[in-house]
């Protein structure tokens, strides 16, 4: 079962495509551009449509989604954590 998807192997977050992801779930992540899977363990609940961190990231790190820079980390994020507006902000302002 595919739980999360990402487009590019350099992506640092993936998007949840199923409901009910709970902490402790071993997630299967499909890298669409390469048609292969990787895994990451969810350490928090991840709502459908939201992002999960694929690797740990420090404040100031760039976040990549769909092969694109979507912002910067503003609070440390561990692999498997929910990545959203509480720990990622745009670089525009």
Secondary structure, 3 states (H helix, E strand, C coil): CCCEEECCCCCCEEEECCCCECCCCEEEEEECCCCEEEEEECCCCECCCCEEECCCECCCCEEEECCEEEEEECCCECCCCEECCCCEECCCC
